[in-house]
Amino acid sequence: MSQAIRYVRYGGPEVLTLDDVPLPDPGPGQVRVAVRATGVNGIDWKLRSGFMDRGRRPVGPTGVGVEFAGTIDALGAGVGSGKGVGGWSAGQAVFGRVPSGAAATHVLADTGNLLAMPDWLSFEQAAALPVAVETAWRALRELDVTEGHTLLIHAVAGGVGLVAAQLARARGVRVVGTASQARHDFLRDLGVRPVEYGEDREDREDMAERVRAAAPEGVDAVLDASGRDVLAMSVELAGGPDRVVTIADGRAAEYGVRFSSGVGGSPLEEVFAEVLPLLERGALRVPLERTFPLERTADAHRLSEQGHLLGKIVITVP
Ligand SMILES: NC(=O)c1ccc[n+]([C@@H]2O[C@H](COP(=O)([O-])OP(=O)(O)OC[C@H]3O[C@@H](n4cnc5c(N)ncnc54)[C@H](OP(=O)(O)O)[C@@H]3O)[C@@H](O)[C@H]2O)c1
């Protein structure tokens, strides 16, 4: 038997239940992972609340969670013994992505979305990485920022923002980022020039001025990880919509801005070939805002929805 966090109707965090479910069998090209930790992402509560589904109803029980770390406990056909991608084996520590269902004791994962976990990473750390790292890496590639450029990141203290900022810094890019005052010292330590986004409307209207003061050389590109109505200002600051990418504002097209979607995503192998060495030597850090046990996934969603995280929330599985 296995256990999984699921919901049968859209709603607040209270619709989540921890259910007993049959142990899933891996299909061809899949492994079953005994989950030790799973990262929490905005997409989890956006799916659970129905926000992403425009009023349609989930059909039957639906799992949550799109990233995980754990150990392989069963192999599907064509996987392992040197025959499958990477030659996976039972007991091996891995981390990766799934479309849903990672908040569970067991999850089925395609080997194409799986990476071997180095022994210097903890399960909690590894589970926090796939979404934030792949998204940040993809957004930087789409923006094509290179050494000497100045990049503005909205919501730089969140999971994606922090990874994007550190990756950009490692590539010689200057980074300015919006965050609340409490994050500024932490951000300066990472080499980011912090700018307050401002709580009230008047404050927010002055944000462009604060960015110009923090980046007198000008802004070459903008990554919007905030989704809080910053696209018009960003286009103006960067000098054109083609210099702006949002991962969080569904009105991107209204501004001629590219929305970078996680559907498909970039190959984890390629992404982590650059990122794992940075993590290993401490040049990239992903702080954990908080961890929760699996049965408290609803509380993890509540905290995620409040939208003021430094880094990631992770759920641990016994
Ligand atoms: N399209 C994709 O592929 C993709 C992939 C991953 C995530 N996303 C989306 O991208 C967004 C960011 O994801 P995430 O995981 O980085 O989020 P997160 O970890 O929840 O980060 C939220 C951050 O937003 C900041 N924030 C709150 N209000 C703000 C404001 N008015 N202006 C600027 N920053 C503000 C917070 O900073 P303070 O604590 O300083 O307030 C916090 O650090 C979410 O909407 C998520 O759903 C999209």
The ligand as an ORCA input file, in Angstrom:
! r2SCAN-3c Opt
* xyz 0 1
  N       6.046     29.183    -16.199
  C       6.815     28.351    -15.522
  O       7.498     27.474    -16.082
  C       6.895     28.479    -14.018
  C       7.736     27.628    -13.275
  C       7.870     27.830    -11.908
  C       7.134     28.838    -11.279
  N       6.280     29.599    -12.018
  C       5.520     30.695    -11.392
  O       6.454     31.751    -11.165
  C       6.151     32.431     -9.959
  C       7.366     32.415     -9.048
  O       7.597     31.097     -8.638
  P       8.496     30.830     -7.353
  O       8.459     29.373     -7.093
  O       9.794     31.520     -7.487
  O       7.607     31.606     -6.270
  P       7.791     31.733     -4.733
  O       8.974     30.939     -4.317
  O       6.466     31.492     -4.142
  O       8.225     33.272     -4.542
  C       7.403     34.249     -4.274
  C       8.287     35.515     -4.153
  O       7.523     36.597     -4.593
  C       7.970     37.722     -3.921
  N       6.963     38.756     -3.950
  C       5.790     38.825     -3.273
  N       5.131     39.943     -3.637
  C       5.909     40.575     -4.565
  C       5.783     41.754     -5.333
  N       4.699     42.545     -5.236
  N       6.777     42.089     -6.185
  C       7.877     41.304     -6.312
  N       8.064     40.173     -5.615
  C       7.084     39.823     -4.762
  C       8.256     37.255     -2.534
  O       9.265     38.085     -2.012
  P       9.169     38.746     -0.567
  O       9.236     37.588      0.389
  O      10.346     39.612     -0.528
  O       7.841     39.441     -0.485
  C       8.722     35.808     -2.736
  O      10.113     35.712     -2.616
  C       4.907     31.752     -9.388
  O       3.778     32.461     -9.847
  C       4.945     30.381    -10.020
  O       3.667     29.769    -10.110
  C       6.151     29.445    -13.361
*
